């Protein structure tokens, strides 16, 4: 039995060369224009923009060079596993809720016979 070379089903470069998401497409088009120095009409055609739409994209980028291409998420504050849970008994609203819960009497189950 002969073994073949592994077949690469998808080319990883397609992720960069054929971006699927709009923000990624904008990023790659702007990078190609500003970093590689390719002509704007060539870049517009390669990434599916009209020449005018690509000029507007470049203009917007130059006036806001911090677009939201890479969003960051805020991390939740870390709680120490050794820290005690917050004391809710001193909270007026917590005391009111606890008192109202204590005043509710459980209902008796109805006889189904």
N, C-alpha and C positions, 0 to 999 in steps of 0.2 A: 504494500500500500504506500503510495507516494504522498508526501505532504506538500501542500502549496504554500506560497507566501500569503500571509493574512491580507485580506481585501479590506481596504478602507472604504466603507460604504458612504460616508459623508466626509467631505474635505473640510477640515476645521477652518481653513482660510475663508470659506463661504460666509462664516459668521461676520467677518469684517468686510468682505467684498460685496455681499448681498444682504445688507441689514434689513430685518423684517419689521422692527418697531420704528415708529416715526422719529422718536428722540435719538435713537441710535443712527438712523439714516442722516439726520441733521448733523450729528456729531461727526460722522465719517465724511460727509460732504465738506463740512467746514475744515476738518483736519486735512483733507486732500488739497483743498484750495490754499489754505494758509501755510501749511507745513511743506507740502510737496511742490507748491507753486504752479500747479496745473492751471490752465486757462479756465475762467469761470464758465464759459459756454460748454466746455468739455466736461467739467465737473457736474454742471446742471444736467446735462444729457445723461451722464453715467449714473446719476442717483435719482433720475426721474423728475427733476424740477424743470420748469420753464426757465429760460435765462432771466426773465424779470423776477420771478419768484425767488430764484437763488440770490439775486442782488439784494432783495428785501431781507432774506435770511442773513446775508453777510452784514448788511446795515444794522439789523437788530442785534447781531452778535457784537459788533464793534461798539455799540452804545450800551450794551449790557454784557460785559465779558465774563460774567458769573452766572450763566444760565443754569437751569436745574437739570443738567444731563445726568449728574450723579447725585442722587438724593441720599441724604444721611438720615438715619432714624435716631430718635432720642432714646437713650437707654433709661430704663426704669431705675430708680435709686435702689442700690443693693442694701438689703437688710442683713445684718449679721445674724447667723443662726443662733448665737448665744444671747442676743438682745431679747429682753422680755417683750411680749406683745404690748401694744399701747393700752393704757389704763382708761377704759371707757366709763368707768363708774363715776368719774369726776365730771363728766360731760352732762349738762342739764338735759339735753335732748335724749341722751342715752338713758338717764334716770327716768325720764317720763315714759320712754318706750318700755323699759323694764317694769315699771309700775303698771302700765296698761296691760302688759302681758300677764302679770300676776293676777290682775282683777278678772281676767276672762276665765270662766268656769267651763270645763270640758262638758260637751253635750253628751247625754246618755244615748247609747245606741238604741235604735227603734227595733222593736220585735218584728221579725219578718214572718211570724206565724199567723 
